[in-house]
């Protein structure tokens, strides 16, 4: 009979406390799986396709930046700035806030073609303009949700209501981590948490071991990582050893996967006590590199999170999600968009350059996107202070590295940027394509719940083979 690590410790009476340091430092490549008896068999396993990417850095600009002011230049919209929106587009249209037929709103920003690809980017993104030849720009994204929380859920879980696993959780379930001392899926936030909350990195009906672990900017990087006051490391390990023995006894009795999750997370927490302080200390990064990202010493920022994302990918974390709040520009595109772009433009460009220099970009898929786009019509039209309402029918995201074409544009919107006229990509198609890049068949990656097999793309999804390198 096979003897796994946990049963060996239990039967020997040695306990975690006695073996802690040796265990934490050992290269335990043959460690027992988390779910010896209770893990459902998934239909899809690594090797469905040849993977083009091993890791993902997912950049979500929470609140939805205006693609029409960043990536999708429309000369006709500029010409018709201030004119009433066409009647045929307004008829039957349902928007989040605009109730009266609005005026068209041309972008106040200049666009220019960059690189050998000639991809157009506005002057709000000068640093990103330097790396456009690494990007696949998708101008034909669309979704079904036009309010933030449901659209955020759709963007991350493929479903506009709470309860489904997030994209990162599905990938964690399918592929696991390359570093047993760190979680498969880690999350960093700048600004307040989005309307959909931690469901954007939740596990839904998957066992909770697959949810994203939030890395905080202040205090303990991960909650409860430090030993409590008055409790030294050895005492804490003895306590965890006793708890795990009780949990293991209960797991053997009832087979509840959440108990197995609890055991594995306690063990992960012990290993993370050594691993996390090392990778969160960026003092070993050269000063010139920190300056390239735009990091200010001692100041939490999106720039610091981008550098941290690279460090996590280097250490084998499979999926790193960066959420940046503050892109909800209803009131004024002129006042709201430039400062947000300054916060992310330099760090994102630096991240791409840094990954490429280290030979990591070929294996790492970088995604920049949001829950929906912005209307080509003005909201709160007040003499130069116009904003844009939510727009679900057409918007832009981009990908870089990880098996997508370099310097490529996919999809097209009409002359006003209102409707898609070429190669539409629904959120389900986006998820199917991303899974394919990781070597996973979106139709086969399933989890049985409440009597049926669920998948990230549900009953939809088509891989956009045209963007594959």
PyMOL commands that set and color helices and strands:
alter all, ss='L'
color gray80, all
select helices_A, chain A and resi 5-12+15-25+67-69+75-79+87-90+128-134+148-157+167-175+197-201+208-210+233-254+257-280+282-284+287-293+302-314+333-357+427-437+465-467
alter helices_A, ss='H'
color red, helices_A
select strands_A, chain A and resi 55-62+111-114+119-122+135-142+185-190+213-214+319-325+364-369+373-374+390-391+395-401+408-410+412-413+420-422+425-426+447-449+452-454
alter strands_A, ss='S'
color yellow, strands_A
deselect
rebuild
show_as cartoon
